[in-house]
Amino acid sequence: MKRLHRPRWMPIDPYILLLLGTVGLAALLPARGSAADVASGASTAAIAFLFFLYGARLSTREAMDGLRHWRLHVTVLAFTFVIFPLLGMATRGLVPVILTDPLYQGLLFLTLVPSTIQSSIAFTSIARGNVPAAICAGSFSSLAGIVVTPLLAAALLGGSGGFSADSVVEIVLQLLVPFMAGQLLRRWIGGFVARHKKVLGYVDRGSILLVVYTAFSEGMVQGIWHQVSPARLAGLLAVEAVLLAVMLALTWYGSKALGFDRADRIAIQFAGSKKSLASGLPMASVLFGAHASLAVLPLMLFHQMQLMVCAVIAKRRSHDPEAERETGAEPGTGAAARV
């Protein structure tokens, strides 16, 4: 007799609980005065170190090989920086019935940030997609976002944040310069980073937790959380669920219409429908200043939602009979040939 196993769908990532716990800690014990200055400086340094590690991890050869598949990367960039922002602008019609103006600004900012790297790669691998393409697509998106995101924010959000040439320069210094330093030093430290990947992964997540604590502490001190009611929060979650569903559908069926094979479509779906908390948080802290906590609330909620939903989709894709049919349909064109 076969034993029945309960399906483990929508697993709760312990990191999500840590994020929620960090928000709770900021609500109970926000950093004030000199402690806030120390926390802000530490979060800035942590994010710079995080992007330094990104640069040290990314193989230059992988990046150059990925450039050959330029149609896929252009498609991901179009979904990330064109389609996503257009959908974000469309939610303006929900103000003030469902969203407040500050929540709309945060939601629009969410649609402007680059794609993720780690989770896009992980989900693409689980679903048996084109992993090298996912690595390069996520990396190119993050690099482009360092410049494109603040420029789009300045154009679409106008005077609602501290948008200026100085803001763009500050973001470049905090994110792009450490990344390039990591690339330059990769020859000497790349092996060390690869051997200690698990330990340095805790540095990644710890950096994000520190930025979350700093941003939400500022929000508590400024008293802006009184602006968000439970009804508004529920409305925001509903809007983000629809946004994620639309993007997952567009990336999957749109890439099929463009002629990509199944392995590439998986990479496009996971890289083109997701948003990076690691990149978005430091940018928001520069662009929004004291109001960053309310601005990043939609991004934090969307980040958690996309992880849970994409985990389910990746598991289902890994058992999809279409995998064997499509990846073997045209020898030399799928993920196996490129790997």
C-alpha positions in Angstrom: 0.0 0.0 0.0 1.4 3.4 -1.0 2.0 5.8 1.7 0.4 9.2 1.3 2.5 12.3 1.8 1.1 15.7 2.5 2.3 18.1 -0.3 4.5 20.9 1.1 3.3 23.8 -1.0 4.0 27.4 -0.2 6.7 26.7 2.3 7.5 29.5 4.8 11.1 30.6 4.4 12.7 31.1 7.8 14.2 34.3 6.3 10.7 35.7 5.9 10.2 35.2 9.6 13.5 37.0 10.3 12.4 39.9 8.2 9.1 40.1 10.1 11.0 39.8 13.4 13.3 42.7 12.3 10.3 44.9 11.6 8.9 44.0 15.0 12.2 44.8 16.6 12.3 48.2 14.9 8.7 48.9 16.1 9.6 48.0 19.7 13.2 49.3 19.9 13.8 51.8 17.1 17.3 53.3 16.8 17.3 56.9 17.9 19.9 59.7 18.0 23.5 58.5 17.8 22.4 54.9 17.6 20.4 55.7 14.5 23.6 57.3 13.0 25.6 54.2 13.8 22.9 51.9 12.3 22.7 54.0 9.1 26.4 54.0 8.7 26.6 50.2 9.3 23.8 49.5 6.8 25.5 51.6 4.1 28.8 49.7 4.7 27.0 46.4 4.7 25.3 47.0 1.4 28.6 48.2 -0.2 30.2 44.9 1.0 27.3 42.9 -0.3 27.7 44.3 -3.8 31.5 43.8 -3.5 30.7 40.1 -3.0 28.4 40.1 -6.0 31.3 41.4 -8.1 33.7 38.8 -6.7 31.3 35.9 -7.4 30.3 36.7 -11.0 32.7 35.1 -13.4 33.7 37.4 -16.2 33.7 34.5 -18.6 30.1 33.7 -17.7 29.1 37.3 -18.2 30.7 37.3 -21.7 29.2 34.0 -22.6 25.8 35.3 -21.5 26.1 38.3 -23.9 25.7 35.9 -26.8 22.2 35.2 -25.8 21.3 38.9 -26.0 17.6 38.4 -27.1 16.9 36.8 -23.8 18.6 39.5 -21.8 16.8 42.3 -23.7 13.5 40.5 -23.1 14.2 40.3 -19.3 15.2 44.0 -19.2 12.1 45.0 -21.1 9.9 43.2 -18.6 11.8 44.6 -15.7 12.2 48.3 -16.7 9.3 48.8 -19.2 6.3 46.5 -18.7 6.6 46.5 -14.9 6.7 50.3 -14.6 3.8 50.6 -17.0 1.7 48.4 -14.8 2.8 50.3 -11.8 1.7 53.6 -13.4 -1.7 52.0 -14.1 -2.3 51.5 -10.4 -2.6 55.3 -10.0 -6.3 54.9 -10.7 -6.6 53.1 -7.4 -5.8 56.2 -5.4 -7.5 57.1 -3.1 -10.1 54.3 -3.1 -7.7 51.4 -2.4 -4.2 53.0 -2.1 -3.0 56.1 -0.4 -0.7 58.4 -2.4 2.4 57.3 -0.3 1.6 53.6 -0.8 1.1 54.2 -4.5 4.6 55.9 -4.6 6.1 52.8 -2.9 4.3 50.5 -5.2 5.5 52.4 -8.3 9.0 52.4 -6.9 8.8 48.6 -6.5 8.1 48.3 -10.2 11.3 50.3 -11.0 13.9 48.2 -9.1 16.0 45.5 -10.8 15.5 41.8 -10.8 16.9 39.4 -8.2 20.0 37.2 -8.7 20.1 34.4 -6.1 16.4 33.4 -6.1 16.0 33.6 -9.9 19.0 31.3 -10.3 17.7 28.9 -7.6 14.1 28.7 -9.0 15.4 28.3 -12.6 17.6 25.4 -11.5 14.7 23.7 -9.6 12.5 24.1 -12.7 15.2 22.7 -15.0 15.6 25.9 -16.9 18.5 27.7 -18.5 20.6 28.4 -15.4 23.5 30.3 -17.1 21.0 32.6 -18.7 19.4 33.2 -15.3 22.8 34.1 -13.8 23.6 36.6 -16.5 20.1 38.0 -16.7 19.9 38.7 -13.0 23.4 40.2 -13.0 22.8 42.4 -16.0 19.5 43.6 -14.5 21.2 44.5 -11.2 23.9 46.4 -12.9 21.5 48.3 -15.2 19.2 49.1 -12.2 22.0 51.0 -10.5 21.6 53.7 -13.1 18.1 53.0 -14.6 16.1 52.8 -11.4 17.0 56.2 -10.0 16.5 57.8 -13.4 13.1 56.2 -13.8 12.2 57.2 -10.2 13.2 60.8 -10.9 11.1 60.8 -14.1 8.0 59.1 -12.7 8.0 60.1 -9.0 9.1 63.6 -9.5 9.4 65.7 -6.4 8.1 63.0 -4.0 11.6 62.0 -3.1 15.1 63.4 -2.9 15.8 62.9 -6.5 18.8 64.7 -7.9 22.1 64.1 -9.7 23.7 63.7 -6.2 21.3 60.8 -5.5 22.4 59.0 -8.6 26.0 59.6 -7.8 25.5 58.3 -4.3 23.8 55.1 -5.5 26.6 54.5 -8.0 29.3 55.0 -5.3 27.4 52.7 -2.9 26.6 49.9 -5.4 28.4 50.0 -8.7 31.9 51.0 -7.4 32.0 48.1 -4.8 30.8 45.7 -7.5 33.6 46.8 -9.9 36.1 46.5 -7.1 34.9 42.9 -6.5 35.4 42.1 -10.2 38.9 43.6 -10.3 39.9 41.5 -7.2 38.1 38.4 -8.3 41.4 36.9 -9.6 42.8 36.8 -6.0 39.7 36.3 -3.9 37.3 34.5 -6.2 38.4 31.1 -4.9 38.0 32.1 -1.3 34.5 33.4 -2.0 33.5 30.2 -3.7 34.8 28.0 -0.9 32.9 30.0 1.8 29.7 30.6 -0.2 27.5 29.4 2.6 29.0 31.6 5.2 29.0 34.6 3.0 25.4 33.9 2.2 24.6 34.8 5.8 26.4 38.1 5.2 24.0 38.7 2.3 20.9 38.2 4.4 22.3 39.9 7.4 23.0 43.0 5.3 19.4 43.2 4.2 18.1 42.7 7.8 20.3 45.6 8.9 18.9 47.9 6.2 15.3 46.8 7.0 15.9 47.6 10.7 17.4 51.0 9.9 14.6 52.0 7.5 11.8 50.9 9.7 13.4 52.5 12.8 13.4 55.8 10.9 9.7 55.3 10.1 8.8 54.7 13.8 10.7 57.8 14.9 9.0 59.9 12.2 5.6 58.4 13.2 4.6 57.6 9.6 3.1 54.2 10.4 -0.1 55.9 11.6 -0.8 56.5 7.9 -1.3 52.8 7.1 -4.6 51.2 8.3 -5.3 47.4 8.1 -7.8 48.0 5.3 -5.1 49.9 3.2 -2.6 47.1 3.9 -5.1 44.5 2.8 -5.7 46.5 -0.4 -2.0 46.8 -1.1 -1.6 43.0 -0.7 -4.4 42.4 -3.2 -3.0 44.8 -5.7 0.4 43.2 -5.4 -1.0 39.7 -5.9 -2.7 40.8 -9.1 0.6 42.5 -10.2 2.6 39.3 -9.6 0.1 37.1 -11.4 0.0 39.4 -14.4 3.8 39.5 -14.7 4.1 35.7 -14.3 1.6 35.2 -17.1 3.2 37.9 -19.4 6.7 36.5 -19.0 5.7 32.9 -19.6 3.3 33.4 -22.6 5.0 36.5 -23.9 8.4 34.6 -24.2 6.6 31.7 -25.9 5.2 34.1 -28.5 8.7 35.5 -29.0 9.9 32.0 -29.9 12.0 31.0 -26.9 12.3 27.4 -25.9 11.1 26.0 -22.6 14.4 26.4 -20.7 14.7 30.0 -21.8 11.1 30.7 -20.9 11.7 29.5 -17.4 14.7 31.8 -17.0 12.7 34.7 -18.4 9.8 34.1 -16.1 11.8 33.9 -12.9 14.2 36.8 -13.8 11.6 39.0 -15.4 8.8 38.8 -12.8 10.8 39.3 -9.6 12.2 42.3 -7.8 15.3 42.6 -5.7 15.0 43.6 -2.1 18.8 43.8 -1.8 19.0 46.4 -4.5 15.8 48.3 -3.8 16.4 48.9 -0.1 19.6 51.0 -0.3 18.2 52.9 -3.3 15.0 53.8 -1.4 17.0 54.9 1.6 18.9 57.4 -0.6 16.0 58.5 -2.7 13.3 58.8 0.0 15.3 59.6 3.1 13.2 59.6 6.3 10.2 58.3 4.4 12.0 55.2 3.1 10.3 52.8 5.5 6.8 53.5 4.0 8.3 53.5 0.5 9.8 50.0 0.9 6.8 48.4 2.5 5.3 47.4 -0.9 8.7 46.0 -1.9 9.1 43.9 1.3 5.6 42.5 0.9 6.1 41.7 -2.8 9.4 40.1 -2.1 7.9 37.6 0.3 5.0 37.0 -2.0 7.1 36.3 -5.0 9.3 33.8 -3.0 6.4 31.7 -1.9 4.6 31.7 -5.3 7.7 31.1 -7.4 8.7 28.2 -5.1 5.4 26.5 -6.0 5.7 27.2 -9.7 9.4 26.0 -9.8 8.4 22.6 -8.2 5.6 22.1 -10.6 7.8 23.0 -13.6 10.3 20.4 -12.5 7.7 17.7 -12.9 6.2 19.0 -16.1 6.1 16.4 -18.9 6.6 19.3 -21.3 10.2 19.5 -20.1 11.3 16.3 -21.9 9.4 17.1 -25.0 10.6 20.7 -25.5 14.2 20.5 -24.3 14.8 17.6 -26.7 12.9 19.1 -29.6 15.7 21.0 -31.3 19.2 19.7 -30.4 21.7 22.5 -29.8 19.1 25.2 -28.9 18.1 24.4 -25.4 19.6 24.8 -21.9 21.6 21.6 -22.1 23.5 22.7 -25.2 24.4 26.1 -23.6 25.5 24.6 -20.3 
